[in-house]
Amino acid sequence: MIEMMPAVDFLHYSKIMLDETTLEQRLVNLEQTVAELKRLLIAAPTPSNWLEKVTGSISDEQVFLQVLEYGESLRHADRPTDETSDQT
């Protein structure tokens, strides 16, 4: 004689199985993505010294100084007035 599982137990069991299947599929997808990222990393050219790459990349020093001033003004724009007057 076959004993039937109560409906509540069956629903609980099927939900667990679905969750495990979903988790397993997500794990497979994650492993494939990691493998692809590793493959891309290995295939990527090895960068030389990063400093050598950026040295000379700013051809107009005056524009660079203006960018620095602009960034500083943005940083100070959100400060309360009493804070900015203390630093001048």
C-alpha positions as protocol buffer text, in pm:
chain_id: "A"
residue {
  index: 1
  type: MET
  ca { x: 0 y: 0 z: 0 }
}
residue {
  index: 2
  type: ILE
  ca { x: 133 y: 344 z: -99 }
}
residue {
  index: 3
  type: GLU
  ca { x: 109 y: 610 z: 165 }
}
residue {
  index: 4
  type: MET
  ca { x: 10 y: 948 z: 25 }
}
residue {
  index: 5
  type: MET
  ca { x: 177 y: 1262 z: 146 }
}
residue {
  index: 6
  type: PRO
  ca { x: -62 y: 1527 z: 281 }
}
residue {
  index: 7
  type: ALA
  ca { x: -113 y: 1814 z: 33 }
}
residue {
  index: 8
  type: VAL
  ca { x: 57 y: 2065 z: 263 }
}
residue {
  index: 9
  type: ASP
  ca { x: 368 y: 1850 z: 293 }
}
residue {
  index: 10
  type: PHE
  ca { x: 376 y: 1794 z: -82 }
}
residue {
  index: 11
  type: LEU
  ca { x: 354 y: 2170 z: -152 }
}
residue {
  index: 12
  type: HIS
  ca { x: 627 y: 2235 z: 101 }
}
residue {
  index: 13
  type: TYR
  ca { x: 845 y: 1961 z: -50 }
}
residue {
  index: 14
  type: SER
  ca { x: 787 y: 2084 z: -408 }
}
residue {
  index: 15
  type: LYS
  ca { x: 872 y: 2441 z: -304 }
}
residue {
  index: 16
  type: ILE
  ca { x: 1198 y: 2319 z: -149 }
}
residue {
  index: 17
  type: MET
  ca { x: 1278 y: 2125 z: -467 }
}
residue {
  index: 18
  type: LEU
  ca { x: 1197 y: 2426 z: -682 }
}
residue {
  index: 19
  type: ASP
  ca { x: 1417 y: 2646 z: -467 }
}
residue {
  index: 20
  type: GLU
  ca { x: 1702 y: 2393 z: -488 }
}
residue {
  index: 21
  type: THR
  ca { x: 1662 y: 2371 z: -866 }
}
residue {
  index: 22
  type: THR
  ca { x: 1658 y: 2749 z: -891 }
}
residue {
  index: 23
  type: LEU
  ca { x: 1965 y: 2774 z: -670 }
}
residue {
  index: 24
  type: GLU
  ca { x: 2145 y: 2508 z: -871 }
}
residue {
  index: 25
  type: GLN
  ca { x: 2067 y: 2690 z: -1197 }
}
residue {
  index: 26
  type: ARG
  ca { x: 2180 y: 3020 z: -1050 }
}
residue {
  index: 27
  type: LEU
  ca { x: 2501 y: 2854 z: -932 }
}
residue {
  index: 28
  type: VAL
  ca { x: 2563 y: 2711 z: -1281 }
}
residue {
  index: 29
  type: ASN
  ca { x: 2506 y: 3058 z: -1432 }
}
residue {
  index: 30
  type: LEU
  ca { x: 2739 y: 3214 z: -1178 }
}
residue {
  index: 31
  type: GLU
  ca { x: 3011 y: 2957 z: -1245 }
}
residue {
  index: 32
  type: GLN
  ca { x: 2981 y: 3016 z: -1621 }
}
residue {
  index: 33
  type: THR
  ca { x: 3006 y: 3392 z: -1570 }
}
residue {
  index: 34
  type: VAL
  ca { x: 3313 y: 3359 z: -1348 }
}
residue {
  index: 35
  type: ALA
  ca { x: 3475 y: 3128 z: -1603 }
}
residue {
  index: 36
  type: GLU
  ca { x: 3405 y: 3382 z: -1880 }
}
residue {
  index: 37
  type: LEU
  ca { x: 3549 y: 3667 z: -1671 }
}
residue {
  index: 38
  type: LYS
  ca { x: 3861 y: 3461 z: -1601 }
}
residue {
  index: 39
  type: ARG
  ca { x: 3896 y: 3387 z: -1973 }
}
residue {
  index: 40
  type: LEU
  ca { x: 3863 y: 3758 z: -2056 }
}
residue {
  index: 41
  type: LEU
  ca { x: 4113 y: 3852 z: -1787 }
}
residue {
  index: 42
  type: ILE
  ca { x: 4368 y: 3603 z: -1913 }
}
residue {
  index: 43
  type: ALA
  ca { x: 4317 y: 3716 z: -2274 }
}
residue {
  index: 44
  type: ALA
  ca { x: 4349 y: 4086 z: -2184 }
}
residue {
  index: 45
  type: PRO
  ca { x: 4684 y: 4242 z: -2259 }
}
residue {
  index: 46
  type: THR
  ca { x: 4897 y: 4294 z: -1952 }
}
residue {
  index: 47
  type: PRO
  ca { x: 4915 y: 4666 z: -1885 }
}
residue {
  index: 48
  type: SER
  ca { x: 5254 y: 4821 z: -1849 }
}
residue {
  index: 49
  type: ASN
  ca { x: 5338 y: 5052 z: -1564 }
}
residue {
  index: 50
  type: TRP
  ca { x: 5019 y: 5253 z: -1502 }
}
residue {
  index: 51
  type: LEU
  ca { x: 5219 y: 5567 z: -1439 }
}
residue {
  index: 52
  type: GLU
  ca { x: 5378 y: 5543 z: -1781 }
}
residue {
  index: 53
  type: LYS
  ca { x: 5031 y: 5514 z: -1933 }
}
residue {
  index: 54
  type: VAL
  ca { x: 4902 y: 5839 z: -1779 }
}
residue {
  index: 55
  type: THR
  ca { x: 5221 y: 6043 z: -1797 }
}
residue {
  index: 56
  type: GLY
  ca { x: 5174 y: 6304 z: -2065 }
}
residue {
  index: 57
  type: SER
  ca { x: 4804 y: 6229 z: -2109 }
}
residue {
  index: 58
  type: ILE
  ca { x: 4715 y: 6586 z: -2011 }
}
residue {
  index: 59
  type: SER
  ca { x: 4843 y: 6795 z: -2296 }
}
residue {
  index: 60
  type: ASP
  ca { x: 4705 y: 7130 z: -2181 }
}
residue {
  index: 61
  type: GLU
  ca { x: 4817 y: 7215 z: -1829 }
}
residue {
  index: 62
  type: GLN
  ca { x: 4603 y: 7531 z: -1813 }
}
residue {
  index: 63
  type: VAL
  ca { x: 4287 y: 7331 z: -1884 }
}
residue {
  index: 64
  type: PHE
  ca { x: 4390 y: 7076 z: -1622 }
}
residue {
  index: 65
  type: LEU
  ca { x: 4430 y: 7352 z: -1361 }
}
residue {
  index: 66
  type: GLN
  ca { x: 4084 y: 7485 z: -1453 }
}
residue {
  index: 67
  type: VAL
  ca { x: 3940 y: 7135 z: -1404 }
}
residue {
  index: 68
  type: LEU
  ca { x: 4103 y: 7118 z: -1060 }
}
residue {
  index: 69
  type: GLU
  ca { x: 3955 y: 7456 z: -965 }
}
residue {
  index: 70
  type: TYR
  ca { x: 3612 y: 7347 z: -1091 }
}
residue {
  index: 71
  type: GLY
  ca { x: 3629 y: 7027 z: -883 }
}
residue {
  index: 72
  type: GLU
  ca { x: 3728 y: 7223 z: -575 }
}
residue {
  index: 73
  type: SER
  ca { x: 3439 y: 7466 z: -623 }
}
residue {
  index: 74
  type: LEU
  ca { x: 3198 y: 7172 z: -650 }
}
residue {
  index: 75
  type: ARG
  ca { x: 3333 y: 7022 z: -328 }
}
residue {
  index: 76
  type: HIS
  ca { x: 3292 y: 7354 z: -146 }
}
residue {
  index: 77
  type: ALA
  ca { x: 2946 y: 7428 z: -289 }
}
residue {
  index: 78
  type: ASP
  ca { x: 2768 y: 7198 z: -43 }
}
residue {
  index: 79
  type: ARG
  ca { x: 2946 y: 7327 z: 264 }
}
residue {
  index: 80
  type: PRO
  ca { x: 2771 y: 7568 z: 498 }
}
residue {
  index: 81
  type: THR
  ca { x: 2888 y: 7929 z: 467 }
}
residue {
  index: 82
  type: ASP
  ca { x: 3056 y: 7941 z: 806 }
}
residue {
  index: 83
  type: GLU
  ca { x: 3273 y: 7639 z: 710 }
}
residue {
  index: 84
  type: THR
  ca { x: 3393 y: 7796 z: 387 }
}
residue {
  index: 85
  type: SER
  ca { x: 3471 y: 8131 z: 550 }
}
residue {
  index: 86
  type: ASP
  ca { x: 3690 y: 7957 z: 811 }
}
residue {
  index: 87
  type: GLN
  ca { x: 3910 y: 7802 z: 540 }
}
residue {
  index: 88
  type: THR
  ca { x: 3989 y: 8123 z: 351 }
}
